[in-house]
Structures are given as C-alpha cells and as structure tokens.
Amino acid sequence: MPSTHSSQVIEQMLSPLTPAYDSILELAPYQTGKPVEELKREYGVSDVVKLASNENPLGCSPHVTLAITEQLGQLARYPDGNGYYLKQALADFNNISAKCITLGNGSDDLLDILARSFVGSDDVIVYSQYAFIVYSMLAKMQGATDIEVPTQRFGHDLAAMRQAVEDNPKTKMVFIANPNNPTGTMLEHKALREFVASMPASVLVVLDEAYIEYSPESNNRALLDEFDNVVIVRTFSKAYGLAGLRVGYALSSPAVADLLNRIRQPFNVSRIALAAAEAALTDQDFIEKTRVSNLEQMRWLEKQFDALGLAFIKSHANFIMVEIEDAVAINQALLEQGVIVRPLAGYGLSDWLRVTVGVAEDNLRLIDTLHSILNDD
C-alpha cells in the first residue's frame, strides 16, 4: 500500500477533486505477474519462461481456435449483451437455470460487481489472511471495513471467520477462495457447508472457485440448492486457457443474478470471448488432459523442491507456494536469467515465491536455474 506521503501527493494532484472514499487513497494498483515482453525489454533476455500468473501452459482447446476464427468476420458487430448461448451451455454444464448465471469480464469483474451490488460504506467484508488480494481492494473501493482473519496452517480458519462475522454485525459479505490463491489450500465440503449454514441470511458468502477444474472435489455447486446467500464465481482464465480473452461467470440464486445483471456493463464479455468460452466448455477432454499434466508436473516439482531443501505448501491448484530464504533476491536472480515467478511480499509472505506449474521443459528450466542460483550463494 502507498505511504502516507504518497497519499498526500495524490490528494494534492486531485485537489479540489476528491475520491468518493478516503480508503481509495490507501490502494495500490494491482500488481500482475511480470509480462514476458516487459522482462525482455528490461533485461535483454530473449528466452523467457513465465511461471507467474497461473496460466495454462498447454494453451487452450483447438475447439476454441475454430470458434474464434468463425467470429472474425463479425468484429464490427456488438456481442449478444445477454450471452444467451454461453449461458445455456453453462446452465447445462452446471445443472442450473440460466436465470442463475451472470457473465463477467473475467472473475475479477464479477467480484467487483458483487461488491458494488451489496456492500456500502457502513458495511464489513470478511476474508482470510493470505487470500486473493483483490478482496481487500474491493472493500477499500466501496469505503467499507475489511476484516482479515488470521489463517490456520496457511488455509482458511472457518471457526475464526465465523467469529469475525458474529463480532461484526454489519458484515455484508464473506469471500472464500477454494482452492485458495496464493496458498493452494482447499476446504472440505462438509466444513464449508457447516460454515455457510451458520451464516445469517443477510451475509452473502462468495465462493471463488477460479481453480475448480484442478480439484473437482472442491465443487460446491450443491450449496446453491440449499442456500440463497451463496454465490460461486468461476473463470475461463485458468484451466480453460482463455486468460487473454477475459471471461468468467457467477452462479447464484435467480434473485441475486437479477441484481448482478442490472449492475454489470451491457457488453462486458466480447463476441470472441463468448464464442471461445462456449467452445472451451464442450472440450472436457482438454480439461482432463490439463488436470493430468498439472498433477504429474506438480509431483515432479515437489520432489525437486524436497531435493533442494525447500519447504512448500501442498497445493490443490496449478501453482505451488515455496519458502526460500531471501526470496526477493532469489526472485531478482531468476528474472535476470529469464525465469518469471511470483513474489508474495504483497501478501505479507516475503520469504515465499509462488510458482505456476508449467510443462516439463519449463519446470526443468526453473529447477536448473534455481539450483544454480542457490549453489552460487
């Protein structure tokens, strides 16, 4: 977050304009994984491996390429603002009514729509320590109070989160990432159901399932049949390999979906993204191939980290959080040799790096480079 000095500079630049909430001045722009092109410019490195943003190293289904090609002659036309065909495909896939679906420009867009729809400046948002950093940002953007609950073994402490809600009667929303980013931890269905059942009906529980395809057992779709205050948010950016197109969706009660669809921008998902996501959904063989490859390479990386004497958190997603002494310097050394991973100082995890599971060749490059750096030290 910016220092008090930088906040004062921003205020001076804006004067006499002021942001809607003072908390907005506490925000720092979201730091994405360093782009390959940027690293090439900065260090003159031509051969770059990016293992920072949890993208699918296998790319996307060939069905997607064909669907995109078929749309190229229609780029002058607006997309279907309702996303009818994608919604129908998602409804069939998730065994739910299309009236329960909201489409978004990636899952981040949906999280933002949810916060803008339900959270005011007098309200409270509860989330876990070491969870997706956007949750805190959304609270500040709404001028709301954010309550960060300490973790239990790097995962969500549901008992403590329940207590936080009880202690803060103005709680309006609880965010739970499952599997969690950046730790990779996962909650059992029984424990999560008990948590949801304990929540007041006025508290919206948002389940962020961006990595659901890597751990299908974490699918909590059934909760929607029991509870009207649950929203499940998913994305096509990870396992489906459509990060560059930005498309996600939310599953909820029809009443919640109706509200979200009033707030969202009318053309928030492009024509190409709609077609690509619909095509991607039909190719579950590609998703299975992705899952198998990810698991095989995850296990290989775990063995290599063990051999290097590096601690890591067991992950249920497509990345591993690794503990490395002087992680900032190690990250810099990796960058200089053309390997991009994700430093986690912004999460309060200054001794950890998050590594996306890549294909065998990229993972070998990472381990060889890391081994060289650690031996030089």
FENHUNOR-V143754 format. One record per residue. RES is the residue in one letter. PSI is psi in degrees with one decimal (NA if undefined). Layout:
BEGIN
RES,PSI / RES,PSI
END
This chain:
BEGIN
M,150.3 / P,154.6 / S,167.6 / T,-38.6 / H,-46.0 / S,-34.2 / S,-40.2 / Q,-37.5 / V,-43.2 / I,-43.2 / E,-41.0 / Q,-38.6 / M,-37.2 / L,-28.8 / S,133.3 / P,8.9 / L,145.9 / T,145.5 / P,161.7 / A,-35.8 / Y,139.9 / D,-29.1 / S,-21.9 / I,-31.1 / L,-17.6 / E,-12.3 / L,144.9 / A,146.7 / P,141.9 / Y,129.7 / Q,110.4 / T,168.2 / G,140.9 / K,125.8 / P,149.0 / V,-42.8 / E,-37.4 / E,-41.6 / L,-40.4 / K,-41.4 / R,-43.6 / E,-39.4 / Y,-1.7 / G,26.8 / V,130.6 / S,-31.3 / D,100.9 / V,139.0 / V,122.8 / K,115.1 / L,52.6 / A,-25.2 / S,13.4 / N,34.4 / E,162.1 / N,114.8 / P,-13.0 / L,-2.9 / G,-133.6 / C,171.6 / S,143.4 / P,-21.1 / H,-33.5 / V,-44.9 / T,-43.3 / L,-43.7 / A,-39.1 / I,-43.8 / T,-38.8 / E,-16.9 / Q,-8.9 / L,-27.1 / G,-0.6 / Q,16.6 / L,-19.4 / A,-8.4 / R,140.3 / Y,151.0 / P,169.1 / D,112.6 / G,-22.7 / N,-12.4 / G,43.1 / Y,-53.2 / Y,-37.7 / L,-40.7 / K,-42.0 / Q,-40.9 / A,-41.8 / L,-36.4 / A,-45.3 / D,-43.0 / F,-36.8 / N,4.3 / N,58.3 / I,159.2 / S,145.0 / A,-22.1 / K,-10.5 / C,8.7 / I,135.8 / T,132.1 / L,148.5 / G,163.6 / N,69.6 / G,166.8 / S,-27.0 / D,-39.2 / D,-42.3 / L,-38.8 / L,-40.3 / D,-43.1 / I,-41.2 / L,-46.9 / A,-43.2 / R,-27.9 / S,-32.6 / F,-18.6 / V,127.5 / G,179.6 / S,-18.6 / D,0.6 / D,173.7 / V,138.0 / I,130.6 / V,136.3 / Y,171.1 / S,148.8 / Q,147.6 / Y,31.3 / A,176.5 / F,125.2 / I,-19.9 / V,-27.8 / Y,-44.7 / S,-40.0 / M,-39.9 / L,-39.8 / A,-44.6 / K,-37.6 / M,-30.2 / Q,-1.9 / G,18.6 / A,170.0 / T,130.9 / D,133.2 / I,113.0 / E,118.4 / V,127.2 / P,146.6 / T,167.9 / Q,109.6 / R,46.5 / F,5.9 / G,175.7 / H,130.0 / D,92.0 / L,-34.2 / A,-43.0 / A,-35.5 / M,-38.8 / R,-42.1 / Q,-37.8 / A,-38.6 / V,-42.6 / E,-37.3 / D,-16.0 / N,85.2 / P,-13.5 / K,9.7 / T,128.2 / K,-25.9 / M,141.3 / V,128.0 / F,131.7 / I,118.3 / A,125.8 / N,108.2 / P,155.7 / N,144.0 / N,122.8 / P,6.1 / T,-25.9 / G,4.4 / T,158.8 / M,142.1 / L,144.6 / E,148.3 / H,-43.3 / K,-45.7 / A,-38.7 / L,-39.8 / R,-42.5 / E,-37.5 / F,-49.4 / V,-41.9 / A,-26.0 / S,-9.3 / M,142.6 / P,149.3 / A,-19.7 / S,-6.8 / V,121.8 / L,124.5 / V,114.1 / V,115.3 / L,111.9 / D,103.9 / E,50.3 / A,-25.6 / Y,22.5 / I,-36.5 / E,-23.8 / Y,-18.2 / S,78.0 / P,-24.1 / E,-13.4 / S,5.9 / N,118.0 / N,29.7 / R,-35.7 / A,-23.7 / L,-26.9 / L,-24.5 / D,-17.6 / E,-34.1 / F,128.1 / D,-12.4 / N,27.1 / V,136.1 / V,132.6 / I,126.8 / V,130.3 / R,169.1 / T,156.5 / F,7.0 / S,-23.6 / K,-95.0 / A,-34.5 / Y,-13.4 / G,29.4 / L,31.9 / A,-34.7 / G,-11.0 / L,-22.6 / R,85.9 / V,132.6 / G,178.7 / Y,156.1 / A,141.0 / L,133.0 / S,-174.8 / S,156.6 / P,-35.6 / A,-42.6 / V,-44.4 / A,-39.3 / D,-41.9 / L,-44.9 / L,-37.8 / N,-15.3 / R,-29.5 / I,-37.9 / R,154.0 / Q,143.5 / P,-29.6 / F,49.8 / N,-9.9 / V,125.4 / S,163.8 / R,-45.5 / I,-41.9 / A,-40.8 / L,-48.1 / A,-41.1 / A,-42.6 / A,-41.1 / E,-42.6 / A,-41.1 / A,-38.3 / L,-28.9 / T,-18.1 / D,73.4 / Q,-15.6 / D,-38.4 / F,-39.6 / I,-39.9 / E,-41.4 / K,-42.0 / T,-45.3 / R,-45.0 / V,-46.4 / S,-44.4 / N,-43.6 / L,-43.0 / E,-46.9 / Q,-31.1 / M,-48.2 / R,-38.3 / W,-44.8 / L,-39.0 / E,-42.1 / K,-38.6 / Q,-40.1 / F,-38.3 / D,-44.6 / A,-31.1 / L,-3.0 / G,27.9 / L,129.4 / A,148.2 / F,162.5 / I,129.8 / K,124.1 / S,144.5 / H,16.6 / A,-144.1 / N,35.0 / F,163.0 / I,134.9 / M,120.1 / V,135.3 / E,123.6 / I,125.5 / E,135.6 / D,50.8 / A,-32.3 / V,-46.2 / A,-38.7 / I,-42.4 / N,-43.0 / Q,-42.5 / A,-37.3 / L,-43.5 / L,-43.7 / E,-20.3 / Q,14.5 / G,22.3 / V,120.7 / I,119.4 / V,-174.3 / R,111.9 / P,148.9 / L,22.5 / A,-33.0 / G,-18.5 / Y,3.0 / G,18.8 / L,65.3 / S,-17.2 / D,18.4 / W,150.4 / L,143.3 / R,126.3 / V,120.5 / T,138.7 / V,118.9 / G,-165.0 / V,167.2 / A,-43.4 / E,-43.5 / D,-38.0 / N,-38.8 / L,-40.2 / R,-44.0 / L,-50.8 / I,-43.0 / D,-43.0 / T,-42.7 / L,-41.9 / H,-43.1 / S,-44.3 / I,-45.8 / L,-35.6 / N,-35.0 / D,-33.5 / D,NA
END
